[in-house]
Amino acid sequence: MTATGPLLEVKDLKTSFYTRDGVVRAVDGVSFSVDKGETLGIVGESGSGKSVTCYSLMRLIPEPPGRIDGGTAMFDGRDLLQMDEAELRKVRGKRISMIFQDPMTSLNPYLKISTQLTEALRLHYDVDHKTAVNRAIAALEEVGIPEASKRVHSYPHEFSGGMRQRVMIAMALITEPDLLIADEPTTALDVTVQAQIMDIIKRRQEDLGTAVILITHDLGVVAGTCDKVNVMYGGRMMESGTAEQVFYNARHPYTRALQKTIPSLQTKGENLYTIPGLPPDVSKPIHGCAFYPRCPYPKTGLSEGERPELVELENGHCYADCRFCDSSAPIESVLSTEVPEETEAAGAAQ
């Protein structure tokens, strides 16, 4: 934490979707902070609330059915959740940018790439059209688009999926934001280009002090690029700390199970490990630990109770202190590649 405090500090964020089938508690009391120049990784299975957390910060949740039910998100001393639309437009796209997960639906198919890249520049900065286009060409070259001066005037359908993803990255970086939210930024890219893109983001951090929130399923990317890591499950925070603390001294059973699923850590010739059961149904109240039905550790006999609170171990390393299971044993002694029928059924019922 810097002397002036974090660039972004989120406390007890709650976001729900009110549907005919019930209230879906997508984000249920999440707290974290990001300092200037720092990279925060948010990991977890699909449906854990990672993307909704960041959409909430950008105020991009569709209302209705979505609604931010509570919490604060202090960005440089101002609460993003309390800003009116005029204030938010001055921040969104300029000081906070986002790389969206699906470039096909995020890019407007009716507008040329040049128009979409220069829109934020023309809106937030006093630049003429020619200057804006030149900066757009430079941004495309930076992310590896060949013949950028020609391709800048193309339409999205004229690009491949990976090229569209790179256009989205260029669009997010072109305004030199203070905070970059990257939602699976390298999903559609091959390994070589992934490394190039992460290097570009890293250079931006070094040159401009940009803070980054990285949402990803790739624990290898997190281990290599992130300063801090938040592990989410069922809309809740399971564990948080530095990358070293979370990867080398994981305390929550879910974090340990996630690490076990990394393919490079598997024994050659053996079946890949998958976490048994299914993620929880967040449209129904979750009593006690959200991971309880799928937890591979021996149960203590409890199945319901108060929600586990985050306990700080040392130097900011926190985890949801789960007293419903005995996690004192080594992870290898309780995990297997077999999926117990009762565990799978419990996960489906939850």
C-alpha positions in Angstrom: 0.0 0.0 0.0 1.3 3.4 -0.9 1.5 6.3 1.5 -1.6 7.9 0.0 -3.6 4.6 0.1 -4.6 2.3 -2.7 -5.8 3.5 -6.1 -8.9 1.4 -5.9 -10.4 0.0 -2.6 -13.5 -2.2 -2.8 -15.4 -3.0 0.4 -18.3 -5.5 0.8 -19.4 -5.3 -2.8 -22.8 -7.1 -3.4 -24.4 -7.5 -6.8 -27.5 -9.5 -7.5 -29.8 -10.3 -10.5 -33.5 -10.3 -9.7 -35.0 -12.9 -12.0 -38.3 -14.8 -12.2 -36.6 -17.8 -10.8 -35.2 -16.0 -7.8 -32.4 -13.6 -6.7 -29.0 -14.6 -8.1 -26.4 -13.4 -5.7 -23.5 -13.1 -8.2 -21.2 -11.1 -5.9 -21.7 -11.6 -2.2 -19.6 -9.3 -0.1 -16.3 -9.0 -1.9 -13.5 -6.7 -0.7 -10.0 -6.0 -2.1 -7.7 -3.2 -3.0 -5.3 -2.4 -5.9 -2.3 0.0 -5.6 -0.9 2.1 -8.5 1.4 0.0 -10.7 0.2 -3.2 -9.1 -1.3 -6.3 -10.8 -4.2 -8.1 -9.1 -5.3 -11.5 -10.4 -8.8 -12.7 -9.8 -9.2 -16.5 -10.3 -11.9 -19.0 -10.0 -14.2 -21.3 -12.0 -16.8 -20.0 -14.4 -19.7 -18.5 -12.5 -17.6 -17.6 -9.4 -18.4 -13.9 -9.9 -15.1 -12.6 -11.3 -16.4 -10.8 -14.3 -19.6 -9.5 -12.5 -17.3 -8.0 -9.9 -15.5 -5.9 -12.5 -18.6 -5.0 -14.5 -20.0 -3.7 -11.2 -17.0 -1.4 -10.7 -17.5 -0.1 -14.3 -21.3 0.2 -13.6 -22.0 -2.0 -16.7 -24.5 -4.3 -14.9 -27.8 -4.2 -16.9 -30.4 -2.7 -14.6 -32.9 -4.5 -14.5 -32.4 -7.4 -13.8 -29.1 -6.6 -12.2 -28.6 -4.3 -9.2 -25.7 -3.3 -7.0 -27.1 -4.0 -3.5 -24.3 -2.6 -1.4 -20.6 -1.8 -0.8 -18.2 0.9 -1.9 -15.6 1.2 -4.6 -13.3 4.1 -3.8 -11.3 5.0 -6.8 -8.7 7.8 -6.2 -10.9 9.0 -3.3 -14.2 8.8 -5.1 -16.9 6.1 -4.9 -17.5 4.7 -8.3 -20.8 3.2 -7.1 -22.2 6.6 -6.1 -21.2 8.6 -9.2 -23.9 10.0 -11.5 -23.7 9.2 -15.2 -21.9 12.5 -16.1 -19.1 11.9 -13.6 -18.8 8.2 -14.6 -18.4 9.0 -18.3 -15.4 11.2 -17.4 -13.8 8.2 -15.6 -14.9 5.2 -17.7 -12.8 4.8 -20.8 -10.3 7.4 -19.8 -9.0 6.7 -16.3 -10.4 3.1 -16.1 -10.5 0.9 -19.2 -11.6 -2.6 -19.7 -10.6 -5.4 -22.1 -13.8 -7.4 -22.6 -13.8 -11.2 -22.9 -15.7 -11.5 -26.1 -14.4 -9.3 -28.9 -17.1 -10.4 -31.3 -19.9 -8.9 -29.3 -17.9 -6.0 -27.8 -17.0 -4.5 -31.2 -19.6 -2.7 -33.2 -19.9 -4.6 -36.6 -21.2 -1.5 -38.4 -18.3 0.8 -37.5 -14.8 0.7 -38.9 -12.0 -0.1 -36.4 -10.6 3.4 -36.8 -13.9 4.9 -35.6 -14.1 2.7 -32.6 -10.4 3.2 -31.6 -10.5 7.0 -31.9 -13.9 7.4 -30.2 -12.4 7.5 -26.6 -9.6 9.8 -27.7 -11.9 12.3 -29.4 -14.3 12.2 -26.4 -11.7 12.6 -23.6 -8.9 14.5 -25.2 -8.7 17.6 -27.4 -7.2 15.9 -30.5 -8.1 16.3 -34.2 -9.2 13.4 -36.4 -5.8 13.0 -38.1 -3.9 12.8 -34.8 -6.4 10.4 -33.3 -6.1 8.1 -36.4 -2.3 8.2 -36.1 -2.5 7.2 -32.5 -4.9 4.4 -33.4 -2.4 3.1 -36.0 0.3 3.2 -33.4 -1.9 1.3 -30.9 -2.6 -1.4 -33.5 1.1 -1.8 -34.3 1.9 -2.1 -30.6 -0.4 -5.1 -30.2 1.0 -6.8 -33.3 -1.5 -6.0 -36.1 0.3 -6.2 -39.5 -0.2 -3.4 -42.0 -1.9 -1.3 -39.3 -2.2 1.8 -41.4 -4.4 -0.1 -43.9 -6.2 -2.4 -41.4 -7.3 0.4 -39.2 -10.0 1.3 -41.7 -11.4 -2.3 -41.9 -14.5 -3.6 -40.2 -14.4 -6.1 -37.4 -15.7 -9.0 -39.6 -12.5 -8.6 -41.7 -10.4 -9.7 -38.7 -9.8 -13.1 -37.2 -10.9 -13.8 -33.6 -7.4 -13.3 -32.3 -7.0 -10.1 -34.3 -10.2 -8.8 -32.9 -9.0 -9.6 -29.4 -5.8 -7.5 -30.1 -8.0 -4.6 -31.3 -9.9 -4.7 -28.0 -6.6 -4.6 -26.1 -5.4 -1.6 -28.2 -8.7 0.1 -27.6 -8.3 -0.3 -23.8 -4.7 0.9 -23.8 -5.0 3.9 -26.2 -6.2 6.4 -23.5 -3.3 5.4 -21.1 -5.7 4.6 -18.2 -4.8 4.6 -14.5 -6.6 1.3 -14.1 -6.9 -1.5 -16.7 -9.4 -4.3 -16.1 -8.5 -7.2 -18.3 -11.2 -9.9 -18.5 -9.5 -13.0 -20.0 -7.4 -10.8 -22.3 -5.5 -13.6 -24.0 -8.2 -16.2 -24.4 -8.3 -16.1 -28.2 -4.5 -15.8 -28.7 -1.8 -18.4 -29.1 0.9 -18.8 -26.5 3.5 -16.7 -28.3 1.1 -13.8 -28.7 -0.2 -14.2 -25.2 3.4 -13.5 -23.9 3.7 -10.5 -26.2 0.4 -9.0 -25.0 1.3 -9.5 -21.3 4.7 -7.9 -22.0 3.0 -4.8 -23.5 0.8 -4.5 -20.4 3.8 -4.9 -18.2 5.7 -2.2 -20.0 2.7 0.1 -19.6 2.8 -0.5 -15.9 6.5 0.3 -15.7 6.2 3.5 -17.8 2.9 4.9 -16.6 2.2 3.2 -13.3 -0.9 1.6 -14.6 -2.8 -0.7 -12.1 -4.2 -3.9 -13.6 -7.0 -6.2 -12.5 -6.5 -9.5 -14.4 -9.4 -12.0 -14.6 -8.3 -15.3 -15.8 -8.6 -19.1 -15.6 -4.9 -19.5 -16.4 -3.1 -20.0 -13.1 0.2 -20.0 -14.9 -0.4 -16.5 -16.2 -1.3 -15.4 -12.7 1.8 -16.9 -11.1 4.0 -15.2 -13.7 2.5 -11.7 -13.8 0.4 -10.9 -10.7 1.5 -9.2 -7.5 -1.6 -10.2 -5.6 -4.2 -12.9 -6.1 -7.9 -13.2 -5.1 -9.6 -16.6 -5.3 -13.4 -16.4 -5.7 -16.0 -19.1 -5.5 -19.8 -18.8 -5.4 -19.6 -15.0 -5.4 -17.4 -14.9 -2.3 -13.7 -14.5 -1.6 -12.0 -17.7 -0.5 -8.4 -16.6 -0.2 -6.3 -13.5 -1.0 -2.7 -12.5 -0.7 0.5 -12.1 -2.6 1.1 -14.5 -5.5 3.8 -16.2 -3.5 1.5 -16.6 -0.4 -1.4 -18.0 -2.4 0.6 -20.4 -4.6 3.1 -21.7 -2.1 1.2 -21.5 1.1 -2.5 -22.0 0.0 -4.8 -22.5 3.0 -8.3 -22.8 1.7 -9.3 -26.2 0.3 -10.7 -24.6 -2.9 -7.4 -22.8 -3.6 -5.5 -26.1 -3.1 -7.9 -28.0 -5.4 -7.5 -25.3 -8.1 -3.8 -25.8 -8.0 -4.2 -29.5 -8.3 -6.0 -29.0 -11.7 -3.0 -27.3 -13.3 -2.1 -29.6 -16.2 1.7 -29.0 -16.0 1.7 -30.2 -12.4 0.1 -33.6 -13.3 2.0 -36.8 -13.4 2.5 -37.9 -17.0 0.2 -40.7 -18.0 -2.3 -40.2 -15.2 -5.8 -38.8 -15.6 -6.1 -35.0 -15.1 -7.6 -34.0 -11.8 -11.0 -32.2 -11.9 -12.8 -30.9 -8.8 -15.7 -33.2 -8.1 -19.3 -31.9 -8.2 -20.7 -28.7 -9.5 -20.4 -25.0 -8.5 -23.2 -23.8 -6.1 -26.5 -22.5 -7.2 -26.2 -18.8 -6.2 -29.9 -18.2 -6.7 -30.4 -20.1 -3.4 -29.1 -19.1 0.0 -25.7 -20.6 0.8 -25.4 -21.6 4.4 -21.9 -22.0 5.9 -19.1 -22.6 3.5 -20.0 -22.4 -0.3 -17.4 -25.1 -1.1 -18.5 -27.6 1.5 -20.4 -30.0 -0.8 -17.3 -30.4 -3.1 -14.6 -30.2 -0.5 -12.3 -33.3 -0.6 -11.2 -32.9 3.0 -12.8 -35.0 5.8 -16.0 -33.4 7.1 -16.2 -32.4 10.7 -19.9 -33.2 10.9 -21.1 -29.7 10.3 -23.0 -28.8 7.1 -24.6 -25.4 8.0 -23.7 -22.5 10.1 -22.4 -19.0 10.0 -20.5 -17.9 6.8 -16.7 -18.4 7.3 -15.0 -15.1 7.9 -11.8 -14.0 6.3 -8.9 -14.5 8.7 -5.6 -12.7 8.2 -2.6 -15.0 8.7 0.3 -12.7 8.0 1.3 -9.7 5.8 -2.2 -9.5 4.2 -2.6 -13.2 3.5 -6.3 -14.0 4.2 -8.5 -17.0 3.8 -12.1 -18.0 4.7 -11.6 -19.9 7.9 -13.6 -23.0 7.2 -14.3 -25.0 10.3 -16.6 -27.4 8.4 -13.7 -29.6 7.1 -10.4 -30.7 8.4 -7.9 -29.3 6.0 -4.8 -30.1 8.0 -3.8 -33.1 5.9 -1.6 -32.7 2.8 -3.7 -32.1 -0.3 -2.3 -35.1 -2.2 -3.6 -37.4 0.5 -7.2 -36.5 0.0 -7.5 -35.7 -3.7 -8.0 -38.3 -6.4 -9.1 -38.5 -10.0 -12.2 -40.4 -9.0 -15.5 -38.4 -8.6 -17.4 -39.8 -5.6 -21.0 -40.3 -6.4 -22.2 -38.7 -3.2 -20.0 -35.7 -3.7 -21.3 -35.2 -7.2 -24.8 -35.5 -6.0 -24.2 -33.0 -3.2 -22.8 -30.5 -5.6 -25.8 -30.8 -7.9 -28.2 -30.4 -5.0 -26.5 -27.3 -3.7 
